[in-house]
Amino acid sequence: MPASRKLQVTDARELLEKASRLIAMKGKKVQEFAVAKSIPDEAVAAMLGPTGNLRAPTVVRGKTVLVGFNDEIFTKTLG
């Protein structure tokens, strides 16, 4: 997939279908969602920026998806 391709709602849902946990970060604001059984609309919305595209960085580690950046969370989760 080319890097110039913008990932949107459908792509975000596809990522979450394979995950059990989403950690969405915007600076100091951190939201965690359990997405193993269902994918709440709030979880998908937390993954998207104001233009409707998937926020960066997006990292998949096992069954956890991290979106956005928070140094403390990245260190703890990706250690």
Sequence and secondary structure as in RCSB ss.txt:
>XXXX:A:sequence
MPASRKLQVTDARELLEKASRLIAMKGKKVQEFAVAKSIPDEAVAAMLGPTGNLRAPTVVRGKTVLVGFNDEIFT
KTLG
>XXXX:A:secstr
  TTS   HHHHHHHHHT SEEEEEETTEEEEEE SS   HHHHHHHB TTSSB S EEEETTEEEES  HHHHH
HHH 
